[in-house]
Amino acid sequence: MNQPIHQQLRNIRRQLAITQPHAADQLGVTLWTISTWDSGRYSPRIHPYIRYATLLGRQLIITRQGALPTPLTDVLPDLAQVRRPRIRTRDLAQRRNVRAHTITAFERRLAAGSNPTLADIQTYLRGFDHDLQITPLTQGRAA
């Protein structure tokens, strides 16, 4: 699908006949939160959004042309392991027009268990030609 992730999940939620109030209740968030996620007005924190995808029977996977997809939950604490074989910190920083320290600090916060936004992770991954996609929970397992 070429739709943004929020539109894909909204459409799946509707297909499954799960209402926004029900999803909010199941996830322990407000109706306003689900509404903003569905509309794309707000970039959600990644951990609640992963729970939202799971509620809908989906998972977020990291993709790259020619590579096996990897579930985000498998690598989130050490997302740098996806980057390191492909691009150096300095080169990624140059691509993203930030200092290398900014990349290192982001990776350290992830390793420490921080909860970045979906947009932060997508921006980071796109810096080395990766992206996030949605798949059913049973697909996308790396070998």
C-alpha positions in Angstrom: 0.0 0.0 0.0 1.2 3.5 -0.8 -1.0 5.1 1.8 0.5 6.6 5.0 0.6 4.3 7.9 -2.1 6.2 9.8 -4.5 5.8 6.9 -3.8 2.1 6.5 -4.5 1.5 10.2 -7.7 3.6 10.1 -9.0 1.7 7.2 -8.1 -1.6 8.8 -9.9 -0.5 12.0 -13.0 0.4 10.0 -12.9 -2.9 8.1 -12.7 -4.8 11.4 -15.7 -2.7 12.7 -13.7 -1.5 15.7 -15.0 1.9 16.8 -12.7 4.6 18.0 -14.2 4.5 21.5 -13.6 0.7 21.7 -10.0 1.1 20.5 -9.3 3.9 23.0 -10.8 1.8 25.8 -8.7 -1.3 24.8 -5.5 0.8 24.7 -6.1 2.9 27.7 -6.0 6.2 25.7 -8.5 8.9 25.0 -10.9 9.0 22.1 -9.1 12.2 21.1 -5.8 10.3 20.9 -7.3 7.6 18.5 -9.0 10.4 16.4 -5.7 12.2 16.0 -3.8 9.0 15.1 -6.5 8.1 12.5 -6.4 11.6 11.0 -2.6 11.9 10.9 -2.8 15.3 12.8 -0.5 14.0 15.5 2.6 11.8 15.3 2.1 9.2 18.0 4.6 7.9 20.4 5.8 4.6 19.0 5.0 2.2 21.9 1.3 3.0 22.1 1.1 2.9 18.3 2.6 -0.5 18.2 -0.1 -1.6 20.6 -2.7 0.0 18.3 -1.4 -2.0 15.3 -1.4 -5.2 17.4 -5.0 -4.6 18.4 -5.8 -4.5 14.7 -3.8 -7.7 14.0 -0.9 -5.8 12.4 2.7 -5.0 13.0 5.1 -2.3 12.0 8.0 -3.7 10.0 11.2 -2.1 8.7 11.6 -2.6 4.9 14.3 -2.0 2.4 14.3 -3.1 -1.2 15.9 -6.4 -1.6 16.1 -7.2 2.1 13.9 -9.3 4.4 11.4 -7.2 6.4 12.1 -7.0 10.1 9.5 -6.4 12.8 10.2 -3.0 14.5 9.6 -4.6 17.9 12.5 -7.0 17.3 15.0 -4.1 16.8 13.5 -1.0 18.5 15.8 -0.9 21.5 18.9 -1.2 19.3 17.7 0.3 16.1 21.3 1.3 15.3 22.0 -2.4 14.5 19.9 -1.9 11.4 21.9 1.2 10.4 25.5 0.3 11.3 26.2 -2.2 8.5 24.9 0.2 5.9 26.0 3.7 6.8 28.3 5.4 9.3 26.9 7.8 11.9 28.7 10.8 10.3 27.3 10.0 6.9 23.8 9.6 8.2 24.1 12.9 10.0 25.2 14.6 6.8 22.3 13.1 4.9 19.8 14.3 7.6 21.6 17.7 7.9 22.3 17.3 11.6 25.3 16.8 13.8 26.6 13.2 14.3 26.0 13.7 18.0 22.3 14.1 17.3 22.2 10.7 15.7 24.2 9.1 18.5 22.0 10.7 21.1 18.8 9.5 19.4 20.2 5.9 19.3 21.3 6.1 22.9 17.8 7.3 24.0 16.3 4.3 22.1 18.7 1.9 23.8 17.7 3.4 27.2 14.0 2.7 26.4 12.8 6.1 25.3 9.5 6.4 23.4 10.1 8.4 20.2 7.4 9.4 17.8 6.5 7.5 14.7 7.8 10.5 12.6 11.2 10.4 14.4 11.6 6.7 13.6 10.5 7.1 10.0 12.9 10.1 9.5 15.7 8.1 11.0 15.1 5.0 8.8 14.7 7.0 5.6 18.1 8.5 6.2 19.6 5.1 5.2 16.9 4.1 2.6 14.6 2.1 5.0 10.9 2.6 5.7 8.1 1.4 7.9 5.2 -0.6 6.5 2.2 -2.5 8.0 1.8 -6.2 7.7 -0.4 -8.8 9.3 1.1 -10.1 12.6 2.1 -13.5 11.0 4.2 -11.9 8.2 7.5 -10.0 8.1 9.6 -12.2 10.4 13.3 -11.9 9.6 15.3 -15.1 9.2 
